[in-house]
Amino acid sequence: MTKIELATGVYWVGAIDWNLRDFHGYTTPRGGTYNAYLIVDDKIALVDTVKHGFADEMLGRIREIIDPVKIDYVISNHVEMDHSGSLSDIMGIVPNAEVICTEKGKEGLIRHFRGKWNFRAVKTGDELKLGNKTLSFITAPMLHWPDNMFTYLKEDKILLSNDGFGQHLASSFRFDEDVCSLTGYDCDIVMDEAAKYYANILMPFGGVILKKIEEIQKLGIEIKMIAPSHGMIWTDPGKIINAYLQWAKGESKQKVLVIYDTMWNSTETMANDILRGVSDSGVEVSLFHLRKTEWSEIVKEVLESKAILIGSPTLNNGMFPTVGGFLTYLMGLRPRNKLWATFGSYGWAGGAVKAVNEKLKSGGYESVESIEVIFRPDEQDIEKCYALGQKIASMVKAS
């Protein structure tokens, strides 16, 4: 195997999951990675492990550099199994190594593995001297579990950020700047996947993210590279940090999403007329059918869109099941600073639009306008839908 070195004595020793297609309930069509990092000095530290089943790949990379029995410290930035799943494999080789994590991390690892290992719980500001290199620890609770922390290599100015700043992306490359080098045209696959990752995992924690970035800035920590536990390593950390600041603040583009499902095309007709009203007003708009687009892809678009319109036909006096499921998923992610509107159709009795509005209200949101149509939209209904699109476009422009 080719050794992949981030800095002198700092190596990527993770695993590539080319076949990953689902993670935490969202789709990963480009696969994923489980990044682990080996730091070789007078003492040797392994930062994070890999998902269960990928230990041999990680150990193979480690053996290209050192004999794994020489590992002195295993740093666990996060308990979740995609990072700690191979911890017992490592500890079987180095049972006397010190496991370094937060207090919550210790509780979680003991609870999961039942391992009687040599733990050291750390907090922000604690350091570990390996020789010429120093590891500094920064607790990061709720990014995205209570146990999370970052590990910072002081001399090399590398932030090992675990789930922060990650992406699900399998590639033969390890650094963000290399991913598009063979395509012959500009692309931003890494940032696209970073946005999807943030939207589907970290969006509820925007306030925490802002405080953590502010805390790191106050600590005077200079970052030349960010090495997350999923995806590519950021050689231009300012790019992803600025993106996180915008996302965490709920900053949006002048863009509208029309998200719907339909039974006999009445709600779909309404959706298309709303879209036409937005588009004719000169505002970007996208249309998503909930049974034809993966929800995690729609959520990525929600992240940077200003207005969200939800449409549902009535079924059994309530929302269509896909609309209800999607809203449950979306409300849990708590998108910030959005305009909302609702629409739908029914046959002999309504209920879908009311149910959608109640679901939005339970998440702390209010619909600026609602339209409900009986059976097929007539000419007046179509005019109302078109006018709703225009109204939303006007509000987006004014925001």
HUKA-V315389 format. One record per pair of residues at least 24 apart in sequence whose C-alpha atoms are under 10 Angstrom apart, sorted by sequence separation. I is the first residue (numbers start at 1). J is the second residue. If there is no record, write none. Layout:
BEGIN
I J
I J
END
This chain:
BEGIN
12 36
13 37
14 38
34 58
38 62
44 68
69 93
70 94
71 95
72 96
73 97
74 98
75 99
76 100
77 101
78 102
91 115
127 151
135 159
140 164
166 190
167 191
169 193
255 279
320 344
342 366
343 367
350 374
368 392
11 36
12 37
13 38
37 62
40 65
45 70
46 71
49 74
68 93
69 94
71 96
72 97
73 98
74 99
75 100
76 101
77 102
79 104
80 105
84 109
88 113
124 149
127 152
128 153
166 191
167 192
168 193
169 194
319 344
340 365
341 366
342 367
349 374
11 37
12 38
36 62
40 66
44 70
45 71
46 72
47 73
48 74
49 75
68 94
69 95
71 97
72 98
73 99
74 100
75 101
76 102
78 104
79 105
87 113
88 114
91 117
123 149
124 150
127 153
165 191
167 193
168 194
339 365
340 366
341 367
342 368
343 369
344 370
345 371
346 372
347 373
348 374
349 375
10 37
11 38
12 39
38 65
43 70
44 71
45 72
46 73
47 74
48 75
49 76
59 86
69 96
70 97
71 98
72 99
73 100
74 101
75 102
78 105
79 106
85 112
88 115
122 149
124 151
127 154
166 193
167 194
256 283
257 284
258 285
259 286
260 287
261 288
262 289
295 322
299 326
338 365
339 366
340 367
341 368
342 369
343 370
344 371
345 372
346 373
347 374
348 375
10 38
11 39
38 66
43 71
44 72
45 73
46 74
47 75
48 76
49 77
54 82
58 86
69 97
77 105
78 106
79 107
80 108
81 109
84 112
85 113
87 115
100 128
166 194
167 195
168 196
213 241
254 282
255 283
256 284
257 285
258 286
259 287
260 288
261 289
262 290
298 326
302 330
318 346
324 352
331 359
335 363
337 365
338 366
339 367
340 368
341 369
342 370
343 371
344 372
345 373
346 374
347 375
9 38
10 39
11 40
43 72
44 73
45 74
46 75
47 76
48 77
49 78
51 80
52 81
76 105
79 108
80 109
84 113
88 117
165 194
166 195
167 196
168 197
254 283
255 284
256 285
257 286
258 287
259 288
260 289
261 290
262 291
317 346
323 352
327 356
331 360
334 363
336 365
339 368
340 369
341 370
342 371
343 372
344 373
345 374
346 375
347 376
9 39
10 40
40 70
42 72
43 73
44 74
45 75
46 76
47 77
48 78
51 81
52 82
55 85
56 86
59 89
76 106
78 108
79 109
164 194
165 195
166 196
167 197
254 284
255 285
256 286
257 287
258 288
259 289
260 290
261 291
295 325
296 326
299 329
303 333
306 336
307 337
308 338
309 339
310 340
311 341
312 342
313 343
314 344
315 345
330 360
331 361
333 363
334 364
335 365
340 370
341 371
342 372
343 373
344 374
345 375
346 376
6 37
8 39
9 40
10 41
40 71
48 79
50 81
51 82
52 83
54 85
55 86
59 90
78 109
79 110
81 112
166 197
167 198
213 244
214 245
253 284
254 285
255 286
256 287
257 288
258 289
259 290
260 291
261 292
291 322
295 326
299 330
304 335
306 337
307 338
308 339
309 340
310 341
311 342
312 343
313 344
314 345
315 346
317 348
318 349
319 350
324 355
328 359
331 362
332 363
334 365
344 375
345 376
5 37
7 39
8 40
9 41
39 71
40 72
49 81
50 82
51 83
52 84
53 85
54 86
55 87
58 90
80 112
165 197
166 198
213 245
290 322
291 323
298 330
303 335
304 336
305 337
306 338
307 339
308 340
309 341
310 342
311 343
312 344
313 345
314 346
315 347
317 349
318 350
319 351
320 352
324 356
327 359
328 360
331 363
345 377
4 37
5 38
6 39
8 41
13 46
38 71
49 82
50 83
51 84
52 85
53 86
55 88
56 89
76 109
79 112
164 197
165 198
197 230
289 322
290 323
296 329
302 335
303 336
305 338
306 339
307 340
308 341
309 342
310 343
311 344
312 345
313 346
314 347
316 349
317 350
318 351
319 352
323 356
327 360
330 363
331 364
5 39
12 46
13 47
14 48
15 49
16 50
17 51
39 73
48 82
49 83
50 84
51 85
52 86
55 89
163 197
164 198
210 244
259 293
275 309
289 323
295 329
296 330
299 333
302 336
303 337
304 338
305 339
306 340
307 341
308 342
309 343
310 344
311 345
312 346
313 347
314 348
315 349
316 350
317 351
318 352
319 353
331 365
9 44
10 45
11 46
12 47
13 48
14 49
15 50
48 83
49 84
50 85
51 86
52 87
55 90
102 137
163 198
209 244
210 245
274 309
290 325
295 330
303 338
314 349
315 350
316 351
317 352
318 353
319 354
320 355
324 359
328 363
10 46
13 49
14 50
15 51
38 74
47 83
48 84
49 85
50 86
51 87
52 88
101 137
102 138
103 139
194 230
209 245
210 246
290 326
299 335
302 338
314 350
315 351
316 352
317 353
318 354
319 355
320 356
327 363
13 50
14 51
17 54
48 85
49 86
50 87
52 89
100 137
102 139
104 141
164 201
165 202
194 231
210 247
211 248
313 350
314 351
315 352
317 354
318 355
319 356
15 53
16 54
37 75
48 86
49 87
101 139
102 140
108 146
109 147
163 201
164 202
193 231
194 232
206 244
207 245
209 247
210 248
271 309
313 351
314 352
317 355
318 356
15 54
36 75
48 87
49 88
102 141
108 147
163 202
206 245
209 248
210 249
259 298
271 310
312 351
313 352
314 353
14 54
15 55
36 76
49 89
105 145
107 147
206 246
208 248
209 249
271 311
312 352
313 353
314 354
319 359
14 55
15 56
16 57
49 90
104 145
105 146
106 147
190 231
191 232
203 244
206 247
207 248
257 298
270 311
271 312
311 352
312 353
314 355
15 57
16 58
104 146
105 147
190 232
202 244
206 248
207 249
311 353
343 385
14 57
15 58
103 146
104 147
105 148
190 233
205 248
206 249
207 250
268 311
310 353
312 355
13 57
14 58
15 59
46 90
75 119
102 146
103 147
104 148
105 149
190 234
203 247
204 248
206 250
257 301
267 311
268 312
312 356
13 58
14 59
15 60
73 118
74 119
75 120
102 147
103 148
164 209
195 240
198 243
202 247
203 248
256 301
257 302
267 312
268 313
311 356
343 388
12 58
13 59
14 60
15 61
73 119
101 147
102 148
194 240
198 244
202 248
255 301
256 302
266 312
267 313
310 356
342 388
13 60
14 61
35 82
36 83
73 120
101 148
102 149
203 250
255 302
266 313
267 314
310 357
341 388
13 61
14 62
34 82
35 83
36 84
101 149
191 239
195 243
199 247
256 304
257 305
265 313
341 389
12 61
13 62
33 82
34 83
101 150
191 240
194 243
195 244
198 247
199 248
255 304
256 305
257 306
258 307
259 308
260 309
261 310
262 311
263 312
264 313
11 61
12 62
13 63
34 84
101 151
175 225
190 240
194 244
198 248
252 302
253 303
254 304
255 305
256 306
257 307
258 308
259 309
260 310
261 311
262 312
263 313
310 360
11 62
13 64
252 303
253 304
254 305
255 306
256 307
257 308
258 309
259 310
260 311
261 312
262 313
263 314
341 392
13 65
45 97
47 99
175 227
191 243
195 247
251 303
252 304
253 305
254 306
255 307
256 308
257 309
258 310
259 311
260 312
261 313
262 314
263 315
340 392
44 97
45 98
46 99
47 100
174 227
179 232
250 303
251 304
252 305
253 306
254 307
255 308
256 309
257 310
258 311
259 312
260 313
339 392
11 65
45 99
178 232
250 304
251 305
252 306
253 307
45 100
73 128
176 231
177 232
248 303
250 305
251 306
252 307
1 57
9 65
175 231
176 232
177 233
247 303
250 306
339 395
4 61
73 130
144 201
174 231
175 232
176 233
177 234
178 235
247 304
263 320
310 367
339 396
3 61
72 130
143 201
144 202
173 231
174 232
175 233
176 234
177 235
246 304
261 319
262 320
309 367
314 372
338 396
1 60
2 61
3 62
23 82
143 202
144 203
173 232
174 233
175 234
176 235
177 236
261 320
308 367
309 368
311 370
313 372
1 61
75 135
77 137
142 202
144 204
166 226
170 230
171 231
173 233
174 234
175 235
176 236
260 320
261 321
262 322
309 369
310 370
311 371
312 372
313 373
314 374
339 399
1 62
3 64
77 138
143 204
144 205
165 226
166 227
167 228
168 229
169 230
170 231
171 232
175 236
261 322
262 323
309 370
311 372
313 374
1 63
2 64
3 65
75 137
77 139
78 140
142 204
143 205
159 221
164 226
165 227
166 228
167 229
168 230
169 231
170 232
260 322
261 323
313 375
337 399
1 64
2 65
77 140
78 141
142 205
143 206
158 221
159 222
164 227
165 228
166 229
167 230
168 231
169 232
260 323
1 65
80 144
144 208
157 221
158 222
159 223
162 226
163 227
164 228
165 229
166 230
167 231
168 232
259 323
78 143
80 145
143 208
144 209
157 222
158 223
159 224
160 225
161 226
162 227
163 228
164 229
165 230
166 231
167 232
78 144
79 145
142 208
143 209
156 222
157 223
158 224
159 225
160 226
161 227
162 228
163 229
164 230
165 231
166 232
167 233
260 326
78 145
79 146
80 147
141 208
142 209
154 221
156 223
157 224
158 225
159 226
160 227
161 228
162 229
163 230
165 232
166 233
259 326
78 146
79 147
80 148
140 208
141 209
154 222
156 224
157 225
158 226
159 227
160 228
161 229
162 230
163 231
165 233
166 234
14 83
78 147
79 148
140 209
143 212
152 221
154 223
156 225
157 226
158 227
159 228
160 229
161 230
165 234
274 343
77 147
78 148
152 222
153 223
76 147
77 148
78 149
141 212
152 223
76 148
77 149
78 150
140 212
165 237
271 343
76 149
77 150
139 212
160 233
270 343
271 344
75 149
76 150
77 151
138 212
152 226
166 240
270 344
75 150
76 151
152 227
159 234
165 240
269 344
270 345
75 151
151 227
158 234
165 241
267 343
268 344
269 345
138 215
158 235
164 241
267 344
268 345
138 216
150 228
159 237
165 243
266 344
267 345
83 162
158 237
165 244
266 345
267 346
309 388
83 163
164 244
265 345
266 346
309 389
264 345
256 338
260 342
262 344
263 345
264 346
45 128
77 160
78 161
256 339
257 340
258 341
259 342
260 343
261 344
262 345
263 346
309 392
77 161
78 162
252 336
256 340
258 342
260 344
308 392
45 130
77 162
78 163
250 335
251 336
252 337
258 343
307 392
43 129
44 130
76 162
77 163
250 336
251 337
252 338
306 392
307 393
42 129
43 130
44 131
248 335
249 336
250 337
251 338
306 393
41 129
42 130
43 131
247 335
248 336
249 337
250 338
307 395
41 130
42 131
43 132
247 336
306 395
307 396
40 130
41 131
42 132
43 133
45 135
306 396
39 130
40 131
41 132
42 133
305 396
306 397
40 132
41 133
40 133
41 134
306 399
39 133
125 219
200 295
201 296
39 135
200 296
203 299
199 296
200 297
203 300
199 297
200 298
197 296
199 298
200 299
196 296
197 297
199 299
200 300
203 303
196 297
198 299
199 300
270 371
195 297
196 298
197 299
198 300
199 301
270 372
196 299
197 300
199 302
200 303
270 373
47 151
193 297
195 299
196 300
199 303
285 389
195 300
196 301
198 303
199 304
267 372
194 300
195 301
196 302
267 373
270 376
277 383
280 386
283 389
193 300
196 303
266 373
269 376
270 377
277 384
279 386
283 390
192 300
195 303
266 374
267 375
269 377
273 381
274 382
277 385
278 386
281 389
282 390
285 393
195 304
266 375
267 376
273 382
274 383
276 385
277 386
278 387
280 389
281 390
283 392
284 393
265 375
266 376
267 377
272 382
273 383
274 384
275 385
276 386
277 387
278 388
279 389
280 390
281 391
283 393
264 375
265 376
266 377
270 381
271 382
273 384
274 385
275 386
276 387
277 388
278 389
279 390
281 392
282 393
283 394
48 160
264 376
265 377
270 382
273 385
274 386
277 389
278 390
281 393
282 394
47 160
269 382
270 383
272 385
273 386
274 387
275 388
276 389
277 390
278 391
280 393
281 394
283 396
39 153
48 162
270 384
271 385
272 386
273 387
274 388
275 389
276 390
277 391
278 392
279 393
283 397
47 162
270 385
271 386
273 388
274 389
275 390
277 392
278 393
282 397
269 385
270 386
273 389
274 390
277 393
278 394
281 397
272 389
274 391
271 389
274 392
275 393
278 396
10 133
37 160
9 133
36 160
35 160
36 162
204 330
35 162
204 331
34 162
204 332
205 333
206 334
200 329
203 332
204 333
205 334
206 335
200 330
203 333
204 334
205 335
206 336
35 166
199 330
202 333
203 334
204 335
258 389
200 332
201 333
203 335
204 336
33 166
200 333
203 336
256 389
33 167
34 168
199 333
32 167
33 168
34 169
199 334
31 167
32 168
33 169
34 170
199 335
256 392
31 168
32 169
33 170
256 393
30 168
31 169
32 170
33 171
255 393
28 167
29 168
30 169
31 170
32 171
35 174
254 393
28 168
29 169
30 170
31 171
256 396
27 168
28 169
29 170
30 171
33 174
254 395
255 396
28 170
254 396
255 397
10 153
253 396
254 397
252 396
253 397
254 398
23 168
254 399
10 156
22 168
83 229
21 168
82 229
83 230
252 399
7 155
8 156
10 158
20 168
82 230
7 156
20 169
6 156
7 157
20 170
7 158
17 168
18 169
19 170
78 229
6 158
17 169
18 170
77 229
16 169
17 170
18 171
16 170
17 171
18 172
15 170
16 171
16 172
30 189
12 174
30 193
28 193
6 174
28 196
4 173
5 174
6 175
27 196
28 197
4 174
26 196
26 197
26 200
25 200
26 201
24 200
24 201
50 229
49 229
48 229
47 229
37 227
36 227
37 228
35 227
36 228
37 229
35 228
36 229
34 228
35 229
36 230
34 229
35 230
33 229
34 230
35 231
33 230
34 231
35 232
32 230
33 231
35 233
32 231
33 232
31 231
32 232
16 230
12 227
14 229
15 230
16 231
14 230
7 225
6 225
6 227
12 233
6 233
6 235
27 294
26 294
27 295
28 296
26 295
27 296
28 297
25 295
26 296
27 297
25 296
26 297
26 299
25 329
END
